[in-house]
Amino acid sequence: MTTNYWKSYTHQLREGLLQRVDELSVSDYPEATPNQVIHFLQDFLKQLADVIDKAESEERLKMINSLVRGLGVFLEWLDNAHTEQTPRGLVQLLKDLINRMDPDSRVMARPQAQYNYSILPLGSLLKKLVDDYIPHSKQSLFNEHLSSPIKLISFPRIQRDDILGHAIFGHELGHPVADLYLESENTDEEHLKAHSNIQKQVARLVDEKLSNSASDDQKLEWSTKIFDHVLQVRKRALEELISDSVGILIFGPSAFFACYELLWGGNWDAKPSPNEWYPPSRMRIRIMLELMDRLSFIDAFDKMATDGTLAPYVESVKAFIEEARKVASVTNDQTGINNDPQLKIAYDWMNSSLDKAIHFARQNTEKVAFDSDIVFPQLQELLQRLELGVPPNEVGDPANLQTVDYRSSLLAAWMFKLRSVYPSTGDTVSSQEIEKLHQKTLTAIEYVILQEEYSQYFASQS
């Protein structure tokens, strides 16, 4: 085969991908970002034609050919990102929160078959494509495409419309905060001093594991391996526990309810294991409950219970939380960690840093934090609206209604779901009615954000 043949073949793949991307350009998306990604791909694939023509070897063509095949994943992302698959309210909510934490960000959300939530820096991938494949003289053509951070948000398709469960995204929003904290430790004298203490503990462990005849080189090899393992386990524990805390700080009790549902189906006491090294679920629940107590969320629910109409809702919430407290009161998770010397070193070290890490998280989420003083006073009227079958988006006198914080809408819906009883009849709410609750809550969130955007626009024009 000649080089020209493989150039032609690679062009066919490129043109096929470009045609599929062009077809998606007429889809309706919840937000502008997917169309912006489509425009990037169109421009990138057109510039790639010249790169293919100038390729001088089969190896270079193989690399480009492989790239084009790999870019096919964008078809899946974009095909699932349109409004038939992705709730508009979810995208708007996440875009609002992400913009408060990382200004001028763009968001593309899509459901996936895998049961997992994630937020990935798609903008970094697009930049790498330009840096690696577009000649330097043409890279300025992509400046506008790369001018703002782009986040690819993925969530389980099975729960596509469950806006209540999507409060788990608070955890995903916490990962960048966790990364910032771990980076800050590189210049933290207290943390750096702790390294020497950990190295001593590792050295004692190595002495216990190896026979007296072991050479210094063998001991050093084992010590290095174990210390690296301890670092990795501690890092993953902090990443997850800080992210859980950020979820609570942003979404309040709704994040806890969603996370408890997510973890409920697994093993509460599963020890950290390769390659993810997740902390035990029981520990995660325990730490989130401690944070909710510290933030006085439970006290706020108790104050609501003084109103007779709200008491049944508060009782249901407290029953759910008490069930979680029973789970958290068992210490099998900690026993399992203590019985593994390497895990014990890592988790003792992690625990000594956790309060500082959560304090860091609170400082770095102030702009987007859940505000009890705003949310809890709004819940009574929002629950009344849900009882009437009305979206929980506003409160006040009908002649002068006020738009609420959408976290209030979310928490009111959670309280209604946890009670799962029709107040008028006492009958249990059906699963079909829970689905309607999800839709009403999505509608409320869309309305709240639309009103906020309108108010901001109106203010800017006056």
Disulfide bonds with the S-S distance in Angstrom:
none
